[in-house]
């Protein structure tokens, strides 16, 4: 089955491996994403996606178009765009699903319901996650989450400077300097520790070179 096709994902884990240079160009098709549908039993974990380019018409996610399961310890870099809307840097629709300990850094573009990490959180949860990519659109545009309906966003952040967005349907907006400050995340209760450049501490989920980098997953 081709990437981006509407498919069920009962369990996916790359054990820290990466998917690089994913390219999906379907400007007249919906939905679009590496995984079209992650059902309630799906667990997408430890998946590193680098330099993705994903283009679709409606309902687009850099990783998952529709998440009814769990996306955790994962990230995506690259560009995600939709002709119409519901476009998220990592997840399109987080519908009763959970996103945790994840981030997205790529640009996200659409006409409506556009979010740096999640486009639409419908009764879903997003915790201990962040986004930094530029976000552009018309209606319901957010630095982290574009639109939320009874969604829960806990201890999540987005970069107001790099995203170009001062608001979000969840999360806390910070300056770039604050997003590179260990205190921002430790104060929020993240499982994070400071490390020297080029090193990692695998006893924590997150690492950060204080004052120099955004948080990154220790297995990266």
N, C-alpha and C positions, 0 to 999 in steps of 0.2 A: 504494500500500500504506500502511496506517495506521501512524503511529509506534508502535513497540513490537511490531509483528508480527515473527514469526520470519523473518529475512531475511539473506541473505548481503551482505557489504559488501566488494567487492574493493578499493576505494580511496576514501577520503573525506578531503577537506581543505577547510576553509573559508577558508584564507588569513587567519586572524585575525578573521573575522567571527563574530558571535555568534548563538546561538539563545536566545531569551528567552521566559520564561513557558511552557515546555513543560508540558502538563498531561495525564497519563495516569492514569485512574482505573479499574483493572480488578482489584478485590480478589479476584475468584474465578478469575482467569486466570493462566497461566504459559506461557512466561517473559515478562517485561516489561522494556522498556528502549527508548530511542530506536532502537538497533540491537539486534535480537534475537540475531544471530549474526555475528561478525566472523571470517571464515575465515583460514587461515594466510597468505594473500596480502594480507590487508586491512591498510591503513595509515590510521589515524584520527589526524589531525594538525592542530594549530592550531585546535581547536574549543573555543569559549568558550560554555558553557551557563550562563545566569543565571536564578536563581529558578525552578528546576524543581520540579514536584510529581509524583512517580511513585509509584503504589500498585499492588501486585500481590499474588498469592497466594504464589508460590514462584519462586526464581531471578529476582531483580530487581537492576538496575544503573541508576544515574542516567544513565549514558551507554551502556554496553554490558552486556547480560545475560551473554553468553558470548564471551570473547575468546581466539581462537587466533592472533591476528595481533599488530599493534603499535598501542598507544595512546600518543601522545607529545605533549608541548607542549600539553596540554589541561587544562581544569579545569571543575568543576561546582559550582554553589551552589544551595541549595534543600533540599527534603526528600524522602527516599526511604524507603518503608515496605513491609513484606511481612507478610501474614497469618501465614505460616509462617516461612520462613527463606531463607538464602543471599541476603542483601541487602547490597549495597555502595554506598557513596556515589558511586563512579565506575564500577566494574566488579563484576558479580556473580561469575561464574566466570572466573578467569584461568587457563585450561587450556592449558598449553604456550605461553602468550602472553607478551607483554612490555608492561609499563607503565613509562614513564620521563618525567621532567621534567613531572609532572602533580600536581594537587592537588584536594581536595574540601573544602568548608567546611560543607556542609549536615548536618542531623540524619539519622540512619539508625536505623531501628527494625525489629525482627523477633524471632522467637522463638528461632532458633538460626542459627549461622554468619553473624554480622553484623560488618561491618568498616567503619570510617570511609572507607576508600578502596577496598579490595577485600574481598569476602566470603570467597572461597575461592581460594587460589593453589595449583593442582595442577600441579607441575612448571613453574610459570611464574616469571617474574622481575619484580621491582618495584624500580626504582632511582631515586634522586634525586627523590623524591616525598614528599608529606606530606598530612596531614588534620587538621582542627581541629573538626569538627562533633560534636555530642553523639551518643553511640552507646549504644543500649539494647537488651537482649535477654536470653535465658536462657542457652543453652549456646554455647560457642565464640564469644565476643564479644570483639572487639579494637579498640583505638583506631585502628589502621591496617589490620590484616588480621585477619579473624575466625578462619580456619582455614588451615593450610598443609600440603601433602603434597609433600615434596621440592621445595618452592618456595625461591627465592632472593630475599632482600630486602636490598638494598645501599644504605647511606647514606640511609635514609628515616626520617621522624620523624612523631610525632603529639603533639598538645597534651593532656597528661594532665588539665589543669584544665578546659578547655572540653569535652572529650570525655566526661569523667566516668569514664574508663577508665585504670587503672594498668598494664594488660597488653595485649599484642598478640601475634599469631603471627608477628611480624616487625617490624623497625624499632626505633627508640629513642624512648622517651617523654620529653618535656621540659615544663617549665613554660611559661606564656605568655611570660614575659620572655625565656626562652631561645629560644623560637620566633621572637622578633622581634630576635634578636641576630645580626648579620652573622657573627660568629665561629663560631657554631654550624654554619653551612652552608659557609663558606669553609674551615673546619677539616676538613670532611668531603669536600672536593674538588669542591664544586658549582661550576658555571660561573656565578658570581654576582658582582655588584658593588653597592656602595652608591650611592644617588642621593638628590637633594634631593626634598622633597615636590612632586608634580606633574610630575616629570621622569622620563625613562627613558634607559637606555644600551643601545642595540640591539646593541652588540658582544658582549653576554653573553646567555645564555639567561634567567637570572634577575636580577631587581633587588630591592632591599630598601631601605626608608628605615630606617636602623639605629635600633633602639629604639622605632620607631613602628608599623611594619607587619610583617605576615608577608611572606615572599618572594612575588613575583608575576612572571609571565612578561613579558619586556620588550616584547612586541608588544601587550600589553593596552592 
